[in-house]
Amino acid sequence: MPNLRSKSVILILLCSAFSLLVGRALDQSSGAGVSSYRAVYYGARCLLQHADPYDPAQFSRVYMAEDAALPRDPSHRPPFLRAVMVCVNLPTTLFLLLPLALLPWGLSHLLWLAAIALSLTAAAVLAYDLTPQTDSHLPLFLVCFLMANCEVLFTVANTAGIAVGLCVISVWCFVRNRFEGFGVVCLAISLALKPHDSGLIWLWLLASGGLLRKRALQTALFVAAIALPAVLVVGQSSPHWRSELTANLAATSAHGDISDPGPASSSRKGSADIIIDLQTVLSLFNENPGFYNPASLLIAGGLLVAVLFRTIWSGASFPNAWFAVAAVSALTMLPSYHRPYDARLLLLAMPATAMLWATQNTMQKATALLSVFAIVFTADIPLALVSMLTHNLDLARMGLAERALLLPIVRPASLLLLLLAIFLTLVCARSLGIHARVRNAMATHAAISK
């Protein structure tokens, strides 16, 4: 097994390197890539120059004065300008990026890419370490497949790469009871960067009780220590940052804009390879945000309450708790704005997937298969193929019946994440005794191997 594990680590490293190389090649061909990091970097640069990063006019002035890099293809410029020139990052994100904003762009973005590669690759290795050792190579295949499909993340350099990576690393630290202080710091930084990626994982830790609740409370104190100076620093340059940030979020998610989950979105007409939250599904039936936003919150919130109630009732009883972690990782993508690279959080579903695959129960096998499909259809290469097949479909001009029929094709990621969350919630409710069946399956395999 030590040789198998070392070979597994090498395979994960190679898959991560593949994504990095392909992502950088795509970035170079675009003419002005790493767009997500540009938005954060120049937002932090605004603070250094006492300019308001949440004012699009001031942000554009700083950006154009220092960089002025635009995509070579004019057709890419409108979405690029919307994604980069409108600051939608929290003050804590800009505050944490201040040290990198002091550096020249060339060095800064290389260090950021290195941080994404290191954190996400380490997270993949540690997630695989958490999986039970069975005769199946499915968990290793899924981890490798996921890491080989991070090209977009390495092209745009979104903060999700670090936020998700640090979140997974922190869970490993807490579960293994190793480097717990480091885990607290990792989770706090993750929450400060992207709370909508790691926030529900923090809630699960809080609900678990015992040492996990203690780590969650320690993390909350650390986040507060980051948030207080962040708000003070940002408030000096942007005293009305709350209203400006709200206005920027509303503008970019307005009907037809880049973050609109509906079929009229300028991002490939709302294609599933751009946004994967539940709003993208519900908006096909009713394009009114007053419908799909609360409906998404109600559906995801109901499932989350069921999972957290089960967690509070049973506590952090591993390995049964892995079903709750997997459910939460899928649920995280559903109620609010997320893109496929955020779904790398499904690394935390690997232990549950391995356990469920090892049983002979039909429902549990089906849940494991749903996990496989959810990972596949939130991956970059499969979604690129889906986009090629559906890019000529104009959903905005279709009727309700046509949209419903095409739903599995144009919104596979969102649907699979919803189904996975539902099935995992049911598994959580019936999790007592599953571990015994997994243990028996592993014991049988060990006896046969002898």
N, C-alpha and C positions, 0 to 999 in steps of 0.2 A: 504493500500500500504506500510506503514512503516514495517509492519510485513512481507509482501511478500519480500521486499528488504532485510530485515535482514536475512530471511531464504535463500535468494539467495546468500548472502555473505557466509553463512555457507556452502552451497553446493559447491561454488567455492573453498573454503578453503579445503574441504574434497577431492575434485578432485585433487587439487594441492598436497595435502599430499599423495594421492595414487601414483601419478607419482614419487614423491620424494622417497617413500619407495621402490617401484618396481625398480626404477633406481639405487638406492644404492645397492639393492640386486643383480642386474645384474652386477654392478661394482665389487662387492666382488667376484662373481663367475668367473670374467674374469682374476683375478690375478694381473692386473696392469691397472686399469681403470683411470678415470678422465684424459684421454690422452690429451685432448685439453688444459686443465689447466696446465698439466705438461709442455707442449711446451712453454706456456707463462711464467710460474713460473721460469723454468730453463733458459729461455731467459733473464729474469730480473736478475737472479742469475749470469749469465755471466757478465752483466754490473757491478754488485757489485764487481766482481773479476777481472774487467778490461779485460775480454775476449770478443772476437767478437761473438755475438750470431748468426750472419748470416753466419759464417763459420762453416759448419757441423762438421768439425774435432774438433774445439774448443768447440762447443756446446756439442758434444758427450763426450768429456773429462770431462767437468764440470758435465754433467748428470750422467755418470757412476761413477764418484768419489763420488757423494753425494747420489745417489739413487740406481742405477743399477737394479731397478724393471722392469721386463719384463713379458709379459703374460705367464701364465703357459702352455697354449696350443701353441706349436711351430708354428702351422699353422697361428696363429694370429700375429706372431712377425714381418714379413716383412711389412705389412701395418702399424703396430704400430710404427716401426722404421722410416718409411717414414713420418708419421704424427707428431711424436714427435721430432725426431732428426734433422729436417730441419725447420728452423725458417722462417715463412711466415707472421709474425705479424709486424705491423707498429711500428716505434719508439715510437709513442704516446701511444700505447698499453703497451709496455714494461715499459715505463716511469711511467704510472699510476699504474702499478703493483709493483713498487719498494718497497712501504711500506709493502706489503704482502710478498715480496721476502725476507725481513729482518727477517721474522718469520720462525720457523721450518716448514717443509712440512706438518706435521700432523695438526697443528693448522691453517696454512695458507689455506689449501684446504678445511677445514671445514668452515672457515669464507667465503670463496669464494662460496661454495655451499649455505650457508645461504643467501648470498647477491643475488644469482640467485633466490632462492625461494621467498625471500621478494619482490624483484623488479618485477618479473614476475607475482606473485600472486596479488600484488597491481595493476599492469597494467590491469589484468583481471577484477578485481573489478571495477576499474575506467572506463574501456571500457564498461562494462555493465551499469554503471551509465550514460553513454552518450547516450544509446539507448532510443528511445521514448517509453513511457509506452502504449502499446497496449494490446489487449486481447490474443496475441500470446506469448507462452513461448519459441518460437524458438530461440531468442537471448540468453536466459539463457541456453538452451540446448547446443547451439554451444559453448558458453564460457566454460561451464563445460566439454564438450567433448574435447575441445582443451586442457584444463588444465589437463585432465586425460590422455592425450597422449603426455606427455613431458618426458617419461622415458629415451630416448636416451640423451636428454639434461642433465639430472641429472646423467647419466652414464659417459659422456665425459666431462661435465662441461665446455662447450664452452662459449666463451665471448658473443655469441649471446643472451644468457639468460638475461644478464644484459643490453646489448645494446638495444635490442628490448623492454625490460621492461621499461627502462628509456625513450625511445622514446615515447612510449604510454603514460606514466605518464606526460611527458612534453606537449603533445597535450591536455590532459585533463586540465592541469594548464592554458594553453593559451586560450582554448575555454571557460572554466568556469571563467576566469579572477580571479583566486585564486592562491596564492603562485607563481606568475609569475617568480620571481627571482629564486626560486627553480627549476622551469621548465626550465629556461635558463641553469642552471648548469647541470640538467639531460640530456638535449639534447646535450650539449657540450661534456659531458663525453661519451654519446652514439656515437657521431660522431668521437671522438678520438679513441674509442675502435673498432668500425666497421662502417666506413663511408658508405660502400656499403649496409648496412642495413637501416640506417636512413637518408642517404644523399638526397634521392628523397623527403622524407617528409619535410626536410629542404627547398628544392627548392619550394615545394608547399606553405610553409609558406611565403617564399620570394615573390612568385607570387601573394599571396592573398591580399597584401597591408594592409594599416591601422596598427593596433596594432600587427597583426601577422607578418607583415614584420619587424616591429621594434624588435620583439622578435627574429626573424631570424638573424637580423644584430647584436644584442647583443650576440647571440650565437656564431656567427662567430668570434667576438672579443675574446670571452672566449676560443674558440678552438685555436685561434692564441696564446693566453697566455699559453696554454698547449703545443702546437707544438714547439714553439721556444726553451724552455729549453729542451724538449725531443730530438730535433735534436742535440742540443749542447752536451747533456749527451751521447747519442748514438754515436755521431761522435768521441768522445774521444776514445772509444773502437773499433769502426768500422768506420774508415774514408771513406770506400768505400761501405757503407751500401746500397746505392741506386742500384748499379750494382749487389751486392751480393743478395739483396732481389729479384731483377728482375730475376736473374739466378735461385734462389730457386723456385720461382713461375713457371718459365718455366720448370724446371726439374720435379716438382710434377704434372704438367698438361700435360707433354709430352705423346706421344702415348703409351698406355698401363700402364701408371703410375696411382697413387692413385686418382688424381684429374682430370684425363682425362675424359671428358664428353662422349667420344665415346664408342662404343660397345666393344672395346678391353680393357677397363679399368680394372685394377687389383681389383677395388672395386666392386666385384660381377658382373663383366663384364658390368659395366656401368648401373646397375639396377637403376630404378627410386627411390628406397628407399635410395639412397646414394646422388645423385645430382639432383636438380629439376629445373635448369635453362633451357633456351630455346635451348642452345647448345646441350643438350642431345637428343632433338628431331631432330634438323637439322643434327646432325652428323650421324644419321641413313641413311641419303640420300647422304651425302658427308662427309667423315671423315677428310677432309682437314681443319685445323683451319683457313686457309685463306678464307674459305667459311663460316663456321658456326659462327665464331666470329663476322665479320662485318655484317652478315645477322641478327644475334640476336640483335646487336646494332641498325641496321636500323629499324627492326620491332618494338622493344620496344621503340626506340627513337621517331619514328613517332607517336606512341600512346601517349607517354609522352608529346610531343609538343602540340598535340591536347588538352590534358587535361589541361596543363598549360595555353594555349591560352584562353581556356574557363574560367579558373580561373581568369586570368588577366582581361578578359572582364567583368566578373560579380562580381569579388571580393569575399571576404569571406562572402557570403550570406548563413548563416546557416538556415535551414538544407540542402539546396541544395549543399553546399560545401562538405557534407559527401560523395557524390557520387565521387567527385574528390579524396578525401582522400582514399576511398576504391580502386579506380582505381590505384592510386599510390602505395598502399600497395601490390597489385598484381603485378604491373609492376616492382617493386623493385627486385623481384625474377628472372626476365627473362634475362636481358642482361649480367649478370656476375655470377660468381661462387657462388652458394648458396646450402645449404642443408636443409632438412625439418625443422630443428629447427629454421632456419631463418624465416620460414613462419608463426611463431607466431605473426608476424607483422600484420597478417590478423585480429587480435583483432580490428584494426582500421576500419575494414569493417563491424563491427557489427551494428553501427547506420544505415548505408545505407541498409544493409540486412533487418533490421527490417522495415524500411520505405517502401522498395520495396515489401516486403511480405504483407504489409497492403493494397496495392492497388489491383485493379482488372484488371489492364492492363496486357495483355499476355506477352509482352516483359519484363516488369518489374518483373513479377512473375518468368519468365525464368531466369532473371539475379540473382534474389534471390536464385533460386535453384542452379545455377552455383556456387554461393558463398558457399552454403552448401556443395556441392560436392568438391569444392576446399579445404575447411577446412577439410573435412573427409579424402581426399586422400593426404593430406600433414601431416596427423596425424600418430603417430608411430605404433599403433596397426594395422590399416588397411594396412599400407605400409609393415609391417612385414608379413601380410597374402599374399599380392601381391608378396612379395619376395619369400615366400614358394612355390607359384604356378609357378613362372617363373625362379627360380634359375638354373634349368637345361637347360634353353634355351641359346644356344650359338649364340648370335646375330652376332658375328664377322664372323661366317661361313655361315650366311644366305644371300640370295639374296635380292635385293631391294624390290621386290614385297612382299616377306615374312615379311620383316621388316615393310613395310607400313601396312600390315594387322594386325600385332601384336602391332602396335603403341599405341592404346588405352589401351592395357593391360600392356605393359612394361613401358610406360611413361604417366600414368594417371595424375600425379601431374602437370607436365609441360604443358600438353595440357589443363587441366582445368584452370590453372592460365592464360594461353594465352587467352582462350575463355572468362574468367571472365574479363580480362583487356579490351578486345574488346567490350564486351557488356556494361561494365561500362563507357567506353569512349563514346559510343553512348548515354547512359543515361545522361551523363554529357552534351552532346550537346543538349539534349532535356529536360533538367532538370527543366526549368521554368514551373511552374504549377503542378509539381509532389507533392510538399509540400501541395498544396491545396487539392489534392485528399487524401493524408495521413491524413490531418487534418479533412476532412469530414468523413473518415472511423473511426477515433478515436472518433469523436463527435457522430456518429451513435452508436458505441459500448457503449459510456457513457449513451446515451439515453435509450438503451435497458436494460442496467444494472440497471437503476433506476426503 
